[in-house]
Each structure stands twice: as structure tokens, then as C-alpha cells.
Amino acid sequence: MAQIHPTAIVAEGAQIAADAIVGPYCTVSAEAVIGSGTELISHVVVAGKTIIGEGNRVSPFAVLGGRTQDLKFKGGLPGVKIGDNNTIREYVTINAATNDGDFTTVGNNCHILAYSHIAHCCHIGNDVVIVNACQIAGHVVIEDMATIEGSVGIVQFMRVGAMAYIGAMSKINKDVPPYMIAHGDPIQVRSFNKIGMERRGVDENGRKAIKEAYRILYRQDAPVSVALDKIEAEVEQTTEIKHLIEFCRASEKGITR
């Protein structure tokens, strides 16, 4: 039997694991699913069709699954899916998707810190760090192991690549390629994320290849398409390089230069 505080309001139909904890003054919707070992500390709102995995810890006044703020919302039951072992701190809001049956998603092992907002239809990968007061508009994709420092604003439909590092107070209005460090308003790529790659286990060949790709893409005066062709022809095609090329070529909004 789940540990549910007597002041919590849990709607009939909610699926709560036997060892989950629902703390004081939480509210949980009838459509919610809360996995094993997850704790709602207190005053957490789990709304609509919100599916929370195992081992998550959700701090007071977070609102998960609130209705999208998208003016195109036409009703139905879109929702939020959150993976395992995430930390979600105070006053975080993660909104449901816009269209019936769709989900805003958060992966595993993420740290989403206080006052951050993740809007409708966003997709957050695994091992992502989102520091305090980040404001993430709809349809944003943040790939695995990216770090978004405090008070960053991300425009709708943008992408942040794997292991990218975004400096505090930046405005993202172009896609940020994987493995890069970017900062500013307007945002600019400043370097490649050497330390982040080392910490995340990228081997020496992978790091050297990204360093060379950075030199071609950001230190030579060539159009993006020409630079990518040169990277493909001249740089060792490690897993990281292949992902960098694929990410940049798939960009619909253009990459940060």
C-alpha cells in the first residue's frame, strides 16, 4: 500500500506503486501513474495523464502535467511522461502536450532545478541538467547529457545537442550543435565541451575529432554545408562526428555560429 498522507487528495483511478510516497497536500489526478520509489514531498500537483517512472523525487509546489498553454489546444487527453531517477525541484512546471494522445517527455537521471518551465511537446533526454529558472518554450528538444545553466530562455522548436553546455542568461534562438559550449544574447558558440566530454566518457579519438570539427565549423569562414562536407571528408568519423554532422544537417532553424 502506497504511503499517502491524509491531507493528500488522490483521485479514484490513480495508479500509485506500493512503495511510492505522496506527501502532505499533494493532489494526484485519476489518470496519473506513479512508479515504484517515487516521492512527492509535499504540495505537488500531478495533473491529467501524467506518467511518472521509478525513483523520482519531486519537491514542493511542482506542477506536472498541467494543461498546455498552446492556443492551438483543442481538448482531449495529452499528457506528460517522466522516466526514472529524476530530481524535480521547487516550482518546476512541466506542461502536457497539445494534441490528444501526445506527450511531453523527460528521460532518466535528469536534474530539473527550481522555477524552471518545460512547455508543451518538449522532449528532454537522459542525464540532462536544467539549472534554476530556465524557461523552455514548446516543441524544444534537449538531447542526452546537455547542461543548461540558470535563467536560460529557449525559443520554441529549438534543439540543444548532446553534451552541449549552455552558459547562464543565454537566449537560444538557433539550434546548438552537440558537444559545443555556447553563451550569450545573441547566443554564440564559444568552444567545444572538452571537459564535459571527458567526464561523460568520450575517448581521446572522439575528443580530438570534435576539436578538429569545431575548428572547421567555427574557425574557418565557410558556409555550414561546405564545412560539414569538409568535416565528413577530413575528420575521423567517430560516433561523435557522425552525430554532429547528422544534427547540423537536420537543422530546420539553422545552427548557432
ChimeraX attribute file (.defattr): number of C-alpha atoms within 10 A of each C-alpha:
attribute: neighborCount
match mode: 1-to-1
recipient: residues
	/A:1	9
	/A:2	14
	/A:3	14
	/A:4	19
	/A:5	15
	/A:6	12
	/A:7	14
	/A:8	17
	/A:9	17
	/A:10	21
	/A:11	13
	/A:12	10
	/A:13	12
	/A:14	16
	/A:15	18
	/A:16	23
	/A:17	18
	/A:18	13
	/A:19	18
	/A:20	21
	/A:21	23
	/A:22	28
	/A:23	22
	/A:24	18
	/A:25	21
	/A:26	23
	/A:27	21
	/A:28	27
	/A:29	20
	/A:30	17
	/A:31	18
	/A:32	22
	/A:33	20
	/A:34	27
	/A:35	22
	/A:36	18
	/A:37	20
	/A:38	23
	/A:39	21
	/A:40	28
	/A:41	18
	/A:42	21
	/A:43	22
	/A:44	26
	/A:45	22
	/A:46	27
	/A:47	22
	/A:48	22
	/A:49	23
	/A:50	29
	/A:51	22
	/A:52	24
	/A:53	21
	/A:54	20
	/A:55	21
	/A:56	25
	/A:57	17
	/A:58	26
	/A:59	22
	/A:60	21
	/A:61	21
	/A:62	26
	/A:63	22
	/A:64	29
	/A:65	28
	/A:66	21
	/A:67	21
	/A:68	21
	/A:69	15
	/A:70	17
	/A:71	7
	/A:72	9
	/A:73	14
	/A:74	10
	/A:75	10
	/A:76	11
	/A:77	17
	/A:78	24
	/A:79	31
	/A:80	29
	/A:81	22
	/A:82	24
	/A:83	20
	/A:84	21
	/A:85	20
	/A:86	25
	/A:87	17
	/A:88	26
	/A:89	21
	/A:90	19
	/A:91	21
	/A:92	25
	/A:93	23
	/A:94	31
	/A:95	30
	/A:96	32
	/A:97	29
	/A:98	27
	/A:99	19
	/A:100	14
	/A:101	12
	/A:102	17
	/A:103	25
	/A:104	27
	/A:105	24
	/A:106	25
	/A:107	20
	/A:108	21
	/A:109	19
	/A:110	26
	/A:111	18
	/A:112	26
	/A:113	22
	/A:114	22
	/A:115	20
	/A:116	26
	/A:117	23
	/A:118	27
	/A:119	27
	/A:120	31
	/A:121	28
	/A:122	27
	/A:123	20
	/A:124	25
	/A:125	22
	/A:126	20
	/A:127	21
	/A:128	25
	/A:129	21
	/A:130	28
	/A:131	20
	/A:132	21
	/A:133	20
	/A:134	25
	/A:135	20
	/A:136	26
	/A:137	20
	/A:138	24
	/A:139	20
	/A:140	23
	/A:141	20
	/A:142	28
	/A:143	21
	/A:144	21
	/A:145	24
	/A:146	26
	/A:147	25
	/A:148	26
	/A:149	20
	/A:150	21
	/A:151	20
	/A:152	24
	/A:153	21
	/A:154	23
	/A:155	17
	/A:156	19
	/A:157	18
	/A:158	24
	/A:159	28
	/A:160	28
	/A:161	24
	/A:162	26
	/A:163	25
	/A:164	27
	/A:165	27
	/A:166	26
	/A:167	19
	/A:168	18
	/A:169	18
	/A:170	22
	/A:171	21
	/A:172	25
	/A:173	20
	/A:174	23
	/A:175	25
	/A:176	29
	/A:177	28
	/A:178	28
	/A:179	28
	/A:180	27
	/A:181	21
	/A:182	25
	/A:183	20
	/A:184	16
	/A:185	12
	/A:186	11
	/A:187	19
	/A:188	19
	/A:189	20
	/A:190	15
	/A:191	16
	/A:192	25
	/A:193	19
	/A:194	18
	/A:195	10
	/A:196	19
	/A:197	21
	/A:198	13
	/A:199	8
	/A:200	11
	/A:201	10
	/A:202	16
	/A:203	11
	/A:204	11
	/A:205	13
	/A:206	18
	/A:207	22
	/A:208	16
	/A:209	20
	/A:210	27
	/A:211	19
	/A:212	18
	/A:213	24
	/A:214	20
	/A:215	15
	/A:216	20
	/A:217	20
	/A:218	18
	/A:219	11
	/A:220	10
	/A:221	10
	/A:222	13
	/A:223	9
	/A:224	17
	/A:225	13
	/A:226	13
	/A:227	20
	/A:228	21
	/A:229	11
	/A:230	15
	/A:231	24
	/A:232	15
	/A:233	10
	/A:234	13
	/A:235	16
	/A:236	18
	/A:237	17
	/A:238	16
	/A:239	11
	/A:240	19
	/A:241	23
	/A:242	13
	/A:243	17
	/A:244	21
	/A:245	20
	/A:246	13
	/A:247	19
	/A:248	20
	/A:249	14
	/A:250	10
	/A:251	15
	/A:252	12
	/A:253	12
	/A:254	17
	/A:255	21
	/A:256	18
	/A:257	16
